[in-house]
Amino acid sequence: AQSVTQLGSHVSVSEGALVLLRCNYSSSVPPYLFWYVQYPNQGLQLLLKYTSAATLVKGINGFEAEFKKSETSFHLTKPSAHMSDAAEYFCAVTLTAGNQFYFGTGTSLTVIP
Amino acid sequence: EPEVTQTPSHQVTQMGQEVILRCVPISNHLYFYWYRQILGQKVEFLVSFYNNEISEKSEIFDDQFSVERPDGSNFTLKIRSTKLEDSAMYFCASVTVNTEAFFGQGTRLTVV
């Protein structure tokens, strides 16, 4: 079975600082990996996805993530945090279309002015 | 840009009542899912639907739950005899053949 682990349920950064949200996955076969963002009282919005092409994936709002097979990681980064980045971030894994997505427990990002 | 639409956005129901949550997925997608998120907790898989039948379901998805695609477009989740612990945000998602899941805005179900 697949799973993801998000280290740090809460992360606080200063505006303009680097954002690093950690995600480690477990999968017996090459997975598809995703980062979703959830703003208060809203749905899940796809930030970016890894589907076995380039290991460095660029997403929306300046976010990117790097797939590292040796570390089984898919950490999300953004060079400079903006106040509007404050939200809940979820890492997810699946094997293929039709298989369920397994979500991490989420990381709440706070941006300090 | 196409999107997944869920109605209602908020539903309050009395314990023991039946509720139907509705979703209009993106028309050319093939796979449809229901997830739920209890307040402050993780996003949990309920069921996936493909080719007009359930393809996978979790242990949460017991006889209390059912899904249908009654008219070939809408995708519904029925919860019979609701319990307090069914209070959650319910998300519908439709998935492309490229394994990209698009989620709706969710229905917040409150059981009182």
Boltz contact constraints between the chains, C-beta under 6 A:
constraints:
  - contact:
      token1: [A, 32]
      token2: [B, 99]
      max_distance: 6.0
  - contact:
      token1: [A, 43]
      token2: [B, 103]
      max_distance: 6.0
  - contact:
      token1: [A, 43]
      token2: [B, 104]
      max_distance: 6.0
  - contact:
      token1: [A, 43]
      token2: [B, 105]
      max_distance: 6.0
  - contact:
      token1: [A, 43]
      token2: [B, 106]
      max_distance: 6.0
  - contact:
      token1: [A, 44]
      token2: [B, 103]
      max_distance: 6.0
  - contact:
      token1: [A, 97]
      token2: [B, 31]
      max_distance: 6.0
  - contact:
      token1: [A, 97]
      token2: [B, 95]
      max_distance: 6.0
  - contact:
      token1: [A, 97]
      token2: [B, 97]
      max_distance: 6.0
  - contact:
      token1: [A, 97]
      token2: [B, 99]
      max_distance: 6.0
  - contact:
      token1: [A, 98]
      token2: [B, 31]
      max_distance: 6.0
  - contact:
      token1: [A, 98]
      token2: [B, 50]
      max_distance: 6.0
  - contact:
      token1: [A, 98]
      token2: [B, 55]
      max_distance: 6.0
  - contact:
      token1: [A, 100]
      token2: [B, 45]
      max_distance: 6.0
  - contact:
      token1: [A, 100]
      token2: [B, 48]
      max_distance: 6.0
  - contact:
      token1: [A, 100]
      token2: [B, 56]
      max_distance: 6.0
  - contact:
      token1: [A, 101]
      token2: [B, 101]
      max_distance: 6.0
  - contact:
      token1: [A, 103]
      token2: [B, 42]
      max_distance: 6.0
  - contact:
      token1: [A, 103]
      token2: [B, 43]
      max_distance: 6.0
  - contact:
      token1: [A, 105]
      token2: [B, 42]
      max_distance: 6.0
